[in-house]
Amino acid sequence: MSKRVAVVTGSNKGIGLAIVRALCKNFDGDVFVTARDEGRGQQAIKDLEKENLHPKFHQLDVTSKESIGKLKEFLEKNYGGLDVLVNNAGMAFKSNSTAPFSEQAEVSLACNYFGTVDVCDALFPLLRPHSRVVHVASRAGTMALGYMGKELAKKFRSSTLTQSELNALMNQFVSDVKAGHHKANGWPDWAYGTSKLGAIALTAVQFRAMAGDSREDILINCCCPGLVATDMFPKGSKTPDQGAETPAYLAMLPVNTGKPQGEFLGEKKVIPWLTDGAGMSFKPL
Ligand SMILES: NC(=O)c1ccc[n+]([C@@H]2O[C@H](COP(=O)([O-])OP(=O)(O)OC[C@H]3O[C@@H](n4cnc5c(N)ncnc54)[C@H](OP(=O)(O)O)[C@@H]3O)[C@@H](O)[C@H]2O)c1
């Protein structure tokens, strides 16, 4: 049987690096740091080696289909599949950013939503039975729902939403922002929150799609790591290792636990978000 393998996107620093650390200690197989910049990725490997941990490295820019394709090819050739995928790579404009909102919308969604979609579309065919998939989303996503027009919010919560409909909604946000009428169409003034709502809704969509899959016991969940002190959010109260606890827990759910499945979690507990008004009592980043 091929060796088991785990991949964490955007793991050269912050929460992603801490997820790799947790997996190196507890996952029975090879663990991959991936980074868009080879130098930053190799430095992360060296740092973890000083802790006597031995992850491997592969380049991955989630906004490049070419880069994603090379990782897929590598995994196929060397492992014949994939057992754990943690979609952690993400970005956020600082609150004092002077970048136009149209740029913030396009860039945030390209990395945080469409990057995750493209990685999943490429790597899901490699998932073996008992695989675990985790999207590192944020409570900012459920907050964004609360700021949305009711009709629009209903579309994100729909139990029949498909991936192509969700992609279209995400593209609509960017085009509405560019056209200057996103607020009139019910969107919040919040690119990061909208991108993370996309990742949360994607989890439910993928779970439904996976229901008809012949591979047994594949669990797909997303989570909020909490407010974590990293380059993205230096004022966070948790350490990256604390922020990694819920994603690592989801990445290593024991065989045949059955649940959680298709859920959004924080502090290892399911956060209900599909009901109007649920899961929103949290201040945004
Ligand atoms: N910190 C928090 O309080 C908090 C709260 C809720 C959710 N989150 C989420 O947790 C995840 C990790 O965030 P963090 O706080 O650890 O932030 P971070 O320290 O800024 O780390 C972000 C990671 O994503 C990588 N990345 C960015 N764009 C990428 C791309 N196109 N392709 C591949 N990797 C890319 C970064 O690589 P570079 O070094 O090359 O930039 C870095 O490794 C994100 O998804 C974030 O939205 C964080």
The ligand as an SDF file (V2000), in Angstrom:
LIG
                    3D

 48 52  0  0  0  0  0  0  0  0999 V2000
   -4.9840   34.8950   12.1480 N   0  0  0  0  0  0  0  0  0  0  0  0
   -6.2880   34.8610   12.4330 C   0  0  0  0  0  0  0  0  0  0  0  0
   -6.7380   35.3790   13.4720 O   0  0  0  0  0  0  0  0  0  0  0  0
   -7.2590   34.1640   11.4950 C   0  0  0  0  0  0  0  0  0  0  0  0
   -8.6210   34.1550   11.8480 C   0  0  0  0  0  0  0  0  0  0  0  0
   -9.5260   33.4880   11.0220 C   0  0  0  0  0  0  0  0  0  0  0  0
   -9.0640   32.8350    9.8870 C   0  0  0  0  0  0  0  0  0  0  0  0
   -7.7360   32.8700    9.5540 N   0  0  0  0  0  0  0  0  0  0  0  0
   -7.3200   32.1600    8.3390 C   0  0  0  0  0  0  0  0  0  0  0  0
   -6.2660   31.2590    8.6620 O   0  0  0  0  0  0  0  0  0  0  0  0
   -5.4420   31.0410    7.5030 C   0  0  0  0  0  0  0  0  0  0  0  0
   -3.9870   31.2650    7.8700 C   0  0  0  0  0  0  0  0  0  0  0  0
   -3.8280   32.6400    8.2280 O   0  0  0  0  0  0  0  0  0  0  0  0
   -2.6390   33.1880    9.1410 P   0  0  0  0  0  0  0  0  0  0  0  0
   -3.2790   33.9980   10.2080 O   0  0  0  0  0  0  0  0  0  0  0  0
   -1.7060   32.0850    9.4950 O   0  0  0  0  0  0  0  0  0  0  0  0
   -1.9770   34.2180    8.1210 O   0  0  0  0  0  0  0  0  0  0  0  0
   -0.4810   34.4010    7.6040 P   0  0  0  0  0  0  0  0  0  0  0  0
    0.4830   34.2600    8.7350 O   0  0  0  0  0  0  0  0  0  0  0  0
   -0.5070   35.6600    6.8220 O   0  0  0  0  0  0  0  0  0  0  0  0
   -0.2720   33.1430    6.6390 O   0  0  0  0  0  0  0  0  0  0  0  0
   -0.9550   33.0370    5.4150 C   0  0  0  0  0  0  0  0  0  0  0  0
   -0.2890   31.9430    4.6190 C   0  0  0  0  0  0  0  0  0  0  0  0
   -0.9710   31.8300    3.3540 O   0  0  0  0  0  0  0  0  0  0  0  0
    0.0080   31.9280    2.3390 C   0  0  0  0  0  0  0  0  0  0  0  0
   -0.5260   32.4060    1.0680 N   0  0  0  0  0  0  0  0  0  0  0  0
   -1.0380   33.6210    0.7710 C   0  0  0  0  0  0  0  0  0  0  0  0
   -1.3730   33.6780   -0.5320 N   0  0  0  0  0  0  0  0  0  0  0  0
   -1.0540   32.4550   -1.0660 C   0  0  0  0  0  0  0  0  0  0  0  0
   -1.1380   31.8790   -2.3570 C   0  0  0  0  0  0  0  0  0  0  0  0
   -1.6110   32.5560   -3.4080 N   0  0  0  0  0  0  0  0  0  0  0  0
   -0.7360   30.5840   -2.5310 N   0  0  0  0  0  0  0  0  0  0  0  0
   -0.2440   29.8730   -1.4880 C   0  0  0  0  0  0  0  0  0  0  0  0
   -0.1030   30.3780   -0.2590 N   0  0  0  0  0  0  0  0  0  0  0  0
   -0.5020   31.6520   -0.0490 C   0  0  0  0  0  0  0  0  0  0  0  0
    1.0720   32.8510    2.8960 C   0  0  0  0  0  0  0  0  0  0  0  0
    2.2810   32.7400    2.1310 O   0  0  0  0  0  0  0  0  0  0  0  0
    3.3350   33.9840    1.9970 P   0  0  0  0  0  0  0  0  0  0  0  0
    4.2230   33.9020    3.1860 O   0  0  0  0  0  0  0  0  0  0  0  0
    4.0070   33.6990    0.7000 O   0  0  0  0  0  0  0  0  0  0  0  0
    2.5210   35.2460    1.9730 O   0  0  0  0  0  0  0  0  0  0  0  0
    1.1780   32.2660    4.2870 C   0  0  0  0  0  0  0  0  0  0  0  0
    1.9340   31.0930    4.2900 O   0  0  0  0  0  0  0  0  0  0  0  0
   -5.9560   32.0130    6.4430 C   0  0  0  0  0  0  0  0  0  0  0  0
   -6.8010   31.3230    5.5530 O   0  0  0  0  0  0  0  0  0  0  0  0
   -6.7390   33.0350    7.2550 C   0  0  0  0  0  0  0  0  0  0  0  0
   -7.7260   33.6720    6.4980 O   0  0  0  0  0  0  0  0  0  0  0  0
   -6.8280   33.5230   10.3390 C   0  0  0  0  0  0  0  0  0  0  0  0
  1  2  1  0
  2  3  2  0
  2  4  1  0
  4  5  1  0
  4 48  2  0
  5  6  2  0
  6  7  1  0
  7  8  2  0
  8  9  1  0
  8 48  1  0
  9 10  1  0
  9 46  1  0
 10 11  1  0
 11 12  1  0
 11 44  1  0
 12 13  1  0
 13 14  1  0
 14 15  2  0
 14 16  1  0
 14 17  1  0
 17 18  1  0
 18 19  2  0
 18 20  1  0
 18 21  1  0
 21 22  1  0
 22 23  1  0
 23 24  1  0
 23 42  1  0
 24 25  1  0
 25 26  1  0
 25 36  1  0
 26 27  1  0
 26 35  1  0
 27 28  2  0
 28 29  1  0
 29 30  1  0
 29 35  2  0
 30 31  1  0
 30 32  2  0
 32 33  1  0
 33 34  2  0
 34 35  1  0
 36 37  1  0
 36 42  1  0
 37 38  1  0
 38 39  2  0
 38 40  1  0
 38 41  1  0
 42 43  1  0
 44 45  1  0
 44 46  1  0
 46 47  1  0
M  CHG  2   8   1  16  -1
M  END
$$$$
